[in-house]
Amino acid sequence: MKQPLHPTVLRANIYRVLDRILKTGEPQEIVREGRRLVIAPVPDRHLDLGKLPKREALACSPDDLVETSWEDAWNPD
C-alpha cells in the first residue's frame, strides 16, 4: 500500500489517486484525525462460470442415483 495521504493531498489529486487505484488495484490509505481509511477497488461481481475448474461432484453415476430407493431408510416419525 502506498504512503498514507492527508485529505488535503487527496482532494488536490483525487482523480489522479482514483485512476491509479483503478489501474493498479492497489488500495490507498487516508489518515484523518488520527484514524485510517482505505479507498480500494471492489472486485467485479461478474463470474465467468466457464473459467471454474471442472470437478467430479458425484461418487457414482447419475443413473445410480435415479435407481436408489430410500424407502427402507426413511422414517417420517
Backbone torsions as a table, in degrees:
resi	resn	phi	psi	omega
1	MET	NA	141.3	180.0
2	LYS	-66.3	167.4	175.2
3	GLN	-54.7	135.6	178.1
4	PRO	-58.9	142.7	179.7
5	LEU	-104.0	149.2	171.5
6	HIS	-83.7	147.7	-178.9
7	PRO	-55.1	-32.7	178.8
8	THR	-64.0	-41.0	178.0
9	VAL	-67.7	-40.7	177.6
10	LEU	-60.4	-47.1	-178.7
11	ARG	-59.7	-40.6	-179.0
12	ALA	-70.2	-22.9	-174.7
13	ASN	-128.6	25.8	-169.7
14	ILE	-54.3	-45.4	-177.1
15	TYR	-70.1	-37.8	177.0
16	ARG	-63.6	-43.8	-179.7
17	VAL	-64.6	-46.9	-179.8
18	LEU	-63.1	-41.6	178.1
19	ASP	-62.4	-39.7	179.0
20	ARG	-65.3	-41.5	179.2
21	ILE	-61.8	-44.8	179.7
22	LEU	-66.5	-38.3	-178.1
23	LYS	-70.6	-45.3	-174.8
24	THR	-92.7	-23.4	-175.3
25	GLY	78.3	2.0	-177.7
26	GLU	-86.9	127.0	179.6
27	PRO	-64.6	156.9	176.3
28	GLN	-120.7	128.4	179.1
29	GLU	-91.4	139.4	176.7
30	ILE	-121.7	138.1	177.9
31	VAL	-116.1	121.4	179.0
32	ARG	-134.8	125.3	179.6
33	GLU	52.0	39.8	177.1
34	GLY	77.8	1.1	179.6
35	ARG	-110.3	151.4	-175.5
36	ARG	-104.2	139.6	173.5
37	LEU	-127.8	156.7	179.7
38	VAL	-131.2	132.4	170.4
39	ILE	-103.4	121.0	-176.7
40	ALA	-141.2	148.2	176.9
41	PRO	-70.4	145.4	176.6
42	VAL	-93.5	131.3	179.5
43	PRO	-60.9	146.0	176.2
44	ASP	-61.4	139.7	178.5
45	ARG	-85.5	-10.4	179.1
46	HIS	-67.8	126.5	-179.8
47	LEU	-119.1	119.8	177.7
48	ASP	-86.3	102.0	-176.6
49	LEU	-64.0	-22.3	178.2
50	GLY	-67.6	-19.2	-179.7
51	LYS	-89.7	-7.0	178.7
52	LEU	-72.0	144.6	178.1
53	PRO	-68.2	143.3	177.5
54	LYS	-77.9	135.0	-179.0
55	ARG	-131.1	150.3	173.0
56	GLU	-82.7	116.5	-175.7
57	ALA	-95.2	-22.3	-176.8
58	LEU	-113.4	143.5	176.5
59	ALA	-91.2	2.9	179.3
60	CYS	-142.1	179.1	177.8
61	SER	-82.1	153.8	176.6
62	PRO	-58.2	-31.5	177.9
63	ASP	-63.6	-35.3	178.1
64	ASP	-62.7	-36.5	179.3
65	LEU	-67.6	-39.4	-179.9
66	VAL	-64.5	-37.5	-176.1
67	GLU	-85.5	-3.7	-177.7
68	THR	-74.6	133.3	176.8
69	SER	-110.0	129.4	179.0
70	TRP	-106.6	9.9	-175.4
71	GLU	-58.6	-38.3	-178.9
72	ASP	-73.1	-28.4	-176.4
73	ALA	-91.9	-17.5	-173.9
74	TRP	-85.6	130.9	178.4
75	ASN	-132.5	111.9	-176.3
76	PRO	-71.2	-13.5	-176.9
77	ASP	-90.8	NA	NA
